[in-house]
Amino acid sequence: MRLRATDSDVVIGDGPEVSGPALSLLLAVSGRDAALADLDGPGLPALT
């Protein structure tokens, strides 16, 4: 999946996009469910 931070100039990966604040992306890929509400995009189901 492609992770795109909406509050900085960071884009990582390739595939369905998940976007949101950088901290929320970091928390989500670290397994923290609390940040999922801040994220959006077609790749979100795969992240959860």
C-alpha positions as CSV (number, residue, x, y, z in Angstrom):
1,M,0.0,0.0,0.0
2,R,1.0,3.6,-0.4
3,L,1.1,5.8,2.7
4,R,0.8,9.5,2.2
5,A,1.2,12.0,5.0
6,T,-1.2,14.9,4.7
7,D,0.8,17.2,7.0
8,S,4.2,16.7,5.5
9,D,5.9,15.8,2.2
10,V,6.1,12.0,2.8
11,V,4.9,9.3,0.5
12,I,6.0,5.7,1.0
13,G,5.1,2.5,-0.8
14,D,3.0,1.6,-3.8
15,G,-0.6,0.4,-4.2
16,P,-3.9,1.4,-2.7
17,E,-3.4,4.7,-0.8
18,V,-3.9,5.4,2.9
19,S,-3.6,9.1,3.8
20,G,-3.6,11.1,7.0
21,P,-1.3,12.8,9.5
22,A,2.2,11.4,9.7
23,L,1.8,10.5,13.4
24,S,-1.4,8.6,12.7
25,L,0.2,6.7,9.9
26,L,3.1,5.7,12.1
27,L,0.8,4.6,14.9
28,A,-1.4,2.6,12.5
29,V,1.5,0.7,11.0
30,S,2.7,0.0,14.5
31,G,-0.5,-1.7,15.4
32,R,-2.2,1.1,17.3
33,D,-5.9,1.2,16.5
34,A,-6.6,4.6,18.1
35,A,-5.1,6.4,15.0
36,L,-7.3,4.7,12.4
37,A,-10.1,7.3,12.7
38,D,-7.6,9.9,11.4
39,L,-6.9,7.9,8.2
40,D,-8.7,7.6,4.9
41,G,-8.3,5.9,1.5
42,P,-8.9,2.7,-0.4
43,G,-6.0,1.0,1.3
44,L,-7.4,1.4,4.8
45,P,-9.2,-1.9,5.0
46,A,-6.0,-3.7,4.3
47,L,-4.2,-1.7,7.0
48,T,-6.8,-2.7,9.6
